[in-house]
Amino acid sequence: MKTQGVKKQSKTEKRIRAGRALAGILSVFLLVETALFPLGKALEVSAGGIPEGEEVFVTEPTEETTVDRKAETLATVVPEGLSISAESIILMEMDSGTVIAEKDAEKSRPIASVTKIMTLLLIAEAVDEGKVKLTDTVTVSEYAASMGGSQVFLEPGETQNVETMIKCISIASANDACVAMAEHLAGSEGAFVEQMNAKAKVLGMNHTTFYNCCGLDVSGHVSCAKDVAIMSSELMKHHSWLTKYTTTWMDTIVHTTRRGSSEFGLANTNKLLKQYNGITGLKTGSTDEAKYCLSATAERNGVKLVAVVLAAPDTKTRFREAATLLDYGFSKCTVYKDSGSDFPLSDTVIKNGEKDRISIGLKTPFYHVFTEGEDLSSVQKEIVLKEEIKAPLKKGDIVGEYRYSLNGKTLGGIDIICKEDVNKMNFGTGFLKCKDLFFRKKENVPDVKLSLTPSEK
């Protein structure tokens, strides 16, 4: 009996010792986790630190310094000295979205064939994404061939390739080519128009509703000067290869039907191509309801501008006032651009992750428009990371902001993002970290003898 009691006691003591050991391991793990991942701001400058001479500051975010990175407006009215009779206008720097001048820029109104900018944008996206090729064949339906207004007189059953259709839309503002391409890409014009409205929503075109792909007057088919500038900028910034067509003054296509082949001339409706230095596009439009409209894009010395004129009283006025706006912009604007190539942080600390550090970088370049001859070399930058960066994180998640200022005035900022996926640390990963911390091989550190000066003895 005594022997059995001793055995039971021995087993109990073993369980107690095992439990204490496990508790000790868990305690150590928690202590090490705290040591490895301290609370507070997870920020460390990577090896090499901040490049010499760079004006870069690292701060914590506060409510007072939070930046609204929406497009800045430098002028809410037409600047003094500019004579503008069109009912709505806007002048915008394309890369930054900065508004330089505007007049009733958010008032919804018909825009006629300026609508085709969105049609070209969706076509360009389809080409760049590999959904269609410029050499693909497009067959003209009876419905597409029936479009009135501006057209190139495509016939039912006629075939043209995608590039020819782009020429017809960009140069001759052809309604029949627009509908043929809409059907080719989406199956029907209605389905394509749904895509147009979806894209408008994504771009933040809050005053736009499309009912067709070519701009014929339909009740409720409206946009505004600001929205036209937004879609114009999107097209020219991300699909600049289209300028091959938007800057073409004259060209020809060949109609091939059962009656044979015939050549048809295309003439660009944008007269600024012959009149304005640096013009890159983009689209005219006119109907009885819309009056005379134009979105004009131009570039000089790296400055890219878009001037939108809606509801001008006549065709000469729309071109003259667009040129006036562009001239004003080029005379006033200097664009500051930072590609982020010298961004001083390549990685930073992360808490509770499978790894201790994550790679970080800038989401986009930074652009800002100056109009008063400011000293751009005095622009200062600061890194503002989140107070606590914790796993899990996905590639592209925002972890902070790179902020720009001049003479104490905040200019704006761009997102600092995680450049890799990082999973949350689990027990196994944490245990291995504990093991590495406590059982890693001791480094050979040479003995150092301290020599004190007489005054320190």
C-alpha positions in Angstrom: 0.0 0.0 0.0 2.8 2.4 0.9 4.5 1.6 -2.4 1.4 2.4 -4.4 1.1 5.7 -2.5 4.6 6.7 -3.3 4.1 5.9 -7.0 0.9 8.0 -7.1 2.7 10.8 -5.4 5.6 10.5 -7.8 3.3 10.8 -10.8 1.5 13.8 -9.3 4.8 15.5 -8.7 5.8 14.9 -12.3 2.6 16.4 -13.6 3.1 19.5 -11.4 6.7 19.8 -12.6 5.6 19.5 -16.2 2.9 22.1 -15.7 5.3 24.5 -14.1 7.8 24.0 -17.0 5.1 24.6 -19.6 4.0 27.7 -17.7 7.6 28.9 -17.5 8.0 28.4 -21.3 4.8 30.4 -22.0 5.9 33.1 -19.6 9.3 33.4 -21.3 7.5 33.4 -24.7 5.3 36.3 -23.6 8.3 38.2 -22.2 10.3 37.7 -25.4 7.3 38.8 -27.5 7.2 42.0 -25.5 10.9 42.5 -25.9 10.8 41.7 -29.6 7.7 43.7 -30.4 7.5 46.7 -28.1 4.4 48.8 -28.0 4.5 52.2 -29.5 5.6 53.5 -32.8 7.1 50.8 -35.1 9.6 52.9 -36.9 13.3 52.4 -37.7 15.4 54.0 -40.3 16.9 51.3 -42.5 20.6 50.7 -42.8 22.3 53.7 -44.3 19.7 56.0 -42.8 18.6 59.2 -44.4 20.8 60.3 -47.3 23.1 63.2 -46.5 21.6 66.6 -47.2 18.1 65.3 -47.5 15.4 67.4 -45.6 13.4 64.4 -44.3 11.6 64.3 -40.9 10.0 61.4 -39.1 7.0 62.1 -37.0 3.9 60.5 -35.5 0.5 61.2 -37.0 -1.8 63.6 -35.2 -5.3 64.9 -35.9 -3.9 68.4 -36.5 -1.4 67.3 -39.2 -3.7 64.9 -41.1 -3.6 65.7 -44.8 -6.5 65.6 -47.2 -5.0 64.4 -50.4 -7.9 65.5 -52.7 -7.0 67.6 -55.7 -6.1 71.1 -54.6 -8.0 74.1 -56.1 -5.8 77.1 -56.7 -8.7 79.2 -58.1 -12.4 78.9 -57.8 -13.2 81.5 -60.4 -11.8 82.6 -63.7 -8.6 84.6 -63.0 -8.8 88.4 -63.5 -7.9 89.4 -67.0 -9.2 86.3 -68.7 -12.3 86.8 -70.8 -14.5 83.7 -70.8 -18.0 83.5 -72.3 -18.5 79.7 -72.2 -21.0 78.7 -69.5 -18.7 76.1 -67.9 -14.9 75.8 -67.9 -12.1 74.3 -66.0 -8.3 74.3 -66.3 -6.5 71.4 -64.6 -3.0 70.2 -64.3 -3.3 66.5 -65.3 -0.7 64.7 -63.2 -1.7 66.2 -59.8 -5.4 67.0 -60.6 -4.8 70.6 -59.4 -7.5 73.0 -60.5 -6.1 76.3 -61.7 -9.2 78.0 -62.9 -12.9 77.1 -63.1 -16.4 78.4 -63.7 -19.5 76.4 -62.9 -17.2 73.3 -63.3 -19.6 70.9 -61.5 -22.8 72.0 -63.2 -24.3 69.0 -65.1 -25.0 69.7 -68.7 -25.0 67.9 -72.1 -21.5 67.4 -73.5 -22.2 66.0 -77.0 -19.4 64.1 -78.7 -17.0 64.9 -75.8 -18.7 61.7 -74.5 -16.4 59.8 -76.8 -13.5 60.4 -74.4 -14.9 57.7 -72.2 -15.5 55.5 -75.1 -11.9 55.8 -76.2 -10.8 55.3 -72.6 -12.6 51.9 -72.4 -11.2 50.9 -75.8 -7.7 51.8 -74.8 -8.0 49.9 -71.5 -9.2 46.8 -73.5 -6.2 47.1 -75.8 -3.7 47.6 -73.0 -5.1 44.7 -71.0 -4.9 42.4 -74.1 -8.6 41.9 -74.4 -8.5 43.1 -78.0 -5.7 43.8 -80.5 -5.4 46.7 -82.9 -5.5 44.2 -85.7 -8.7 42.5 -84.6 -11.6 42.6 -87.1 -14.8 44.5 -86.1 -18.0 43.8 -88.0 -20.4 46.6 -88.4 -24.0 45.9 -87.4 -27.1 47.4 -89.0 -27.8 49.3 -85.8 -24.2 50.8 -85.7 -24.5 51.7 -89.4 -27.8 53.5 -88.7 -26.3 56.1 -86.4 -26.9 59.7 -87.6 -24.8 62.8 -86.8 -21.1 62.7 -87.3 -20.2 59.5 -89.1 -17.9 57.8 -91.6 -20.7 56.0 -93.3 -19.9 52.4 -92.3 -22.2 49.9 -93.9 -23.9 46.9 -92.4 -21.7 43.8 -92.6 -18.6 46.0 -93.4 -15.4 45.0 -91.5 -12.7 47.2 -90.2 -9.9 46.6 -87.7 -9.8 48.1 -84.2 -7.1 50.6 -85.2 -9.2 52.0 -88.0 -12.2 52.3 -85.7 -10.0 54.3 -83.2 -8.9 56.6 -86.1 -12.6 57.2 -87.0 -13.5 58.0 -83.5 -10.4 60.2 -82.6 -10.2 62.1 -85.9 -13.6 62.2 -87.4 -15.8 61.8 -84.2 -17.7 59.0 -85.9 -20.8 57.8 -84.1 -21.1 54.7 -86.2 -17.6 53.6 -85.3 -18.3 54.2 -81.6 -21.3 52.0 -81.6 -19.6 49.3 -83.6 -16.7 49.2 -81.1 -19.2 49.2 -78.2 -20.9 46.1 -79.6 -17.5 44.5 -80.3 -16.3 45.0 -76.8 -19.5 44.5 -74.7 -21.9 42.7 -77.0 -24.3 45.7 -77.2 -24.2 49.4 -76.8 -26.4 49.2 -73.6 -23.9 46.8 -72.0 -21.0 49.1 -73.0 -22.8 52.1 -71.6 -23.1 50.3 -68.2 -19.3 49.9 -68.3 -18.9 53.7 -69.1 -21.0 54.6 -66.0 -19.2 52.1 -63.8 -15.8 53.6 -64.9 -17.2 57.1 -64.3 -18.1 56.1 -60.7 -14.6 54.6 -60.1 -13.0 57.9 -61.3 -15.1 60.0 -59.1 -17.1 61.6 -61.9 -20.0 62.4 -59.6 -22.0 64.6 -62.0 -22.0 62.2 -65.0 -24.6 59.9 -66.4 -24.2 58.3 -69.8 -27.1 56.9 -71.9 -25.1 56.3 -75.1 -21.5 55.9 -76.2 -21.3 58.7 -78.8 -23.0 61.8 -77.2 -26.2 62.2 -79.2 -28.7 64.3 -77.2 -30.8 62.2 -74.8 -32.6 63.4 -71.7 -30.4 62.8 -68.7 -27.2 62.2 -70.7 -25.0 64.7 -68.9 -21.6 65.5 -67.5 -19.7 68.6 -66.2 -16.4 70.4 -67.0 -14.7 68.8 -64.0 -15.7 65.3 -64.8 -14.6 65.8 -68.4 -11.2 66.9 -67.2 -11.0 63.9 -65.0 -11.6 61.4 -67.8 -9.4 63.3 -70.2 -6.6 63.2 -67.7 -7.1 59.5 -67.1 -6.9 58.8 -70.9 -3.9 60.9 -71.6 -1.9 59.9 -68.5 -2.4 56.1 -68.8 -2.9 55.6 -72.5 -0.7 58.2 -74.1 -0.2 56.0 -77.2 -3.6 57.4 -78.3 -2.0 60.7 -79.1 -0.9 59.1 -82.3 -4.5 59.4 -83.4 -5.7 62.4 -81.4 -3.0 64.6 -82.9 -3.6 63.4 -86.5 -4.9 66.2 -88.7 -6.0 64.2 -91.7 -6.0 60.6 -92.7 -8.0 58.1 -94.9 -9.7 54.8 -94.5 -10.8 52.3 -97.1 -14.4 51.1 -97.2 -14.6 47.5 -98.6 -18.1 46.3 -99.3 -19.9 44.1 -101.8 -19.9 47.1 -104.1 -16.1 47.2 -104.0 -13.5 49.4 -102.3 -13.5 53.2 -101.9 -11.3 55.6 -100.0 -12.8 57.9 -97.4 -11.1 61.0 -96.0 -10.9 61.8 -92.3 -10.5 65.4 -91.0 -9.9 66.2 -87.4 -12.5 68.4 -85.7 -10.0 69.8 -83.2 -8.7 72.9 -85.0 -6.2 73.6 -82.2 -4.0 70.9 -83.8 -3.1 73.6 -86.4 -3.2 76.6 -84.1 -1.7 75.7 -80.7 1.9 74.7 -79.8 2.0 71.6 -77.6 -1.5 70.3 -78.3 -2.0 66.6 -77.7 -5.7 66.3 -78.2 -8.5 65.7 -77.4 -12.2 65.9 -78.4 -14.8 68.3 -79.7 -18.5 68.1 -79.4 -21.6 70.1 -80.5 -25.3 69.7 -80.6 -28.3 72.1 -80.3 -28.6 71.3 -76.5 -24.9 71.1 -75.7 -23.8 74.1 -77.8 -20.1 74.0 -78.6 -17.8 71.9 -76.3 -14.1 71.0 -76.2 -11.6 69.2 -74.1 -8.2 70.4 -75.1 -5.0 68.7 -73.7 -1.5 70.1 -74.2 2.0 69.7 -72.8 5.0 72.1 -72.6 8.2 71.6 -70.7 6.8 68.7 -68.7 3.7 70.6 -67.7 0.5 68.8 -68.8 -2.8 70.7 -68.8 -6.4 70.0 -69.8 -8.8 72.9 -70.6 -12.4 72.0 -70.8 -14.9 74.5 -72.4 -18.6 73.6 -72.3 -21.6 75.4 -73.8 -19.6 78.0 -75.8 -21.8 80.2 -78.0 -19.9 79.2 -81.3 -17.1 77.1 -82.6 -14.5 79.8 -82.8 -15.1 80.8 -79.2 -14.5 77.3 -77.8 -11.1 77.1 -79.5 -10.1 80.6 -78.6 -11.1 80.3 -74.9 -9.5 76.9 -74.5 -6.2 78.3 -75.9 -6.6 81.3 -73.5 -6.9 79.0 -70.6 -3.9 76.9 -71.7 -1.8 80.0 -72.2 -2.6 81.1 -68.7 -1.7 77.7 -67.2 1.6 77.5 -69.0 2.6 81.0 -68.0 1.8 80.4 -64.3 2.5 76.8 -63.6 5.6 75.0 -62.4 5.2 71.3 -61.5 7.2 69.8 -58.7 7.6 66.1 -59.2 9.1 63.5 -56.8 9.4 60.0 -58.1 10.4 58.7 -54.7 13.7 57.2 -55.9 15.5 58.6 -52.9 12.9 57.5 -50.3 15.1 56.8 -47.2 13.2 53.8 -45.7 13.4 50.4 -47.4 11.8 48.6 -44.5 10.5 49.0 -41.0 9.5 47.0 -37.9 6.3 45.0 -37.7 4.6 43.7 -34.6 3.2 40.1 -34.3 4.4 39.1 -37.7 6.1 35.9 -39.0 9.1 38.2 -39.7 10.4 41.2 -37.8 10.6 43.7 -40.6 8.6 44.4 -43.8 9.6 46.0 -47.0 7.9 49.4 -47.6 7.9 51.9 -50.4 5.8 54.7 -52.0 2.6 54.0 -53.8 2.9 56.7 -56.5 5.1 59.7 -57.5 4.1 63.0 -55.9 3.1 66.0 -58.0 2.3 69.6 -56.9 1.6 72.7 -59.0 3.2 76.0 -58.0 2.0 79.3 -59.6 4.0 82.0 -57.8 7.6 81.2 -58.8 8.3 79.4 -55.5 11.8 77.9 -54.7 11.2 74.2 -55.3 14.6 73.3 -53.7 13.1 74.3 -50.3 10.4 71.6 -50.3 10.7 69.5 -47.2 9.6 65.9 -46.7 8.6 64.0 -43.6 7.8 60.3 -43.0 4.6 59.7 -41.0 4.2 56.0 -40.1 1.3 54.5 -38.3 1.8 54.4 -34.5 1.6 50.6 -34.5 2.2 48.4 -37.6 0.8 44.9 -36.9 0.5 41.7 -38.9 -1.3 40.4 -40.9 -0.6 42.8 -43.8 -1.2 42.4 -47.5 1.0 43.8 -50.3 -0.3 47.3 -51.0 -1.7 47.9 -47.5 -1.1 51.5 -46.3 1.3 51.9 -43.4 2.0 55.6 -43.4 2.4 58.7 -45.5 5.3 60.6 -47.1 4.3 64.3 -46.5 5.6 67.4 -48.4 5.6 71.0 -47.2 7.1 74.4 -48.2 7.6 77.3 -45.8 5.4 75.6 -43.2 2.6 75.0 -45.6 1.6 71.4 -46.2 1.5 70.6 -49.9 0.2 67.1 -49.8 1.4 63.5 -49.4 1.5 60.1 -50.9 0.8 56.7 -49.3 3.6 54.5 -47.9 2.7 50.9 -48.6 3.7 47.4 -47.6 5.5 45.8 -50.5 4.9 42.2 -49.4 2.4 39.9 -47.6 3.1 39.2 -44.0 1.2 36.6 -42.0 0.5 36.9 -38.3 2.9 35.1 -36.0 1.6 31.8 -34.6 2.8 29.8 -31.7 5.3 27.8 -33.7 6.9 30.8 -35.3 7.0 32.5 -31.9 8.6 29.5 -30.2 11.3 29.4 -32.9 12.0 33.0 -32.3 12.3 32.3 -28.5 14.7 29.4 -29.3 16.8 31.5 -31.6 17.0 34.3 -29.0 18.0 32.1 -26.0 20.0 29.3 -27.7 21.8 31.1 -30.5 25.5 30.7 -30.6 27.4 33.2 -28.5 29.5 35.6 -30.6 33.2 35.9 -29.8 33.6 39.3 -28.2 37.1 40.4 -27.5 38.0 41.5 -23.9 38.2 45.3 -23.6 40.0 46.9 -20.8 38.8 50.4 -19.8 41.5 53.0 -19.3 40.4 55.9 -17.1 42.0 59.3 -17.1 43.3 60.6 -13.8 40.3 62.8 -13.3 37.9 59.9 -13.7 39.7 57.6 -11.2 
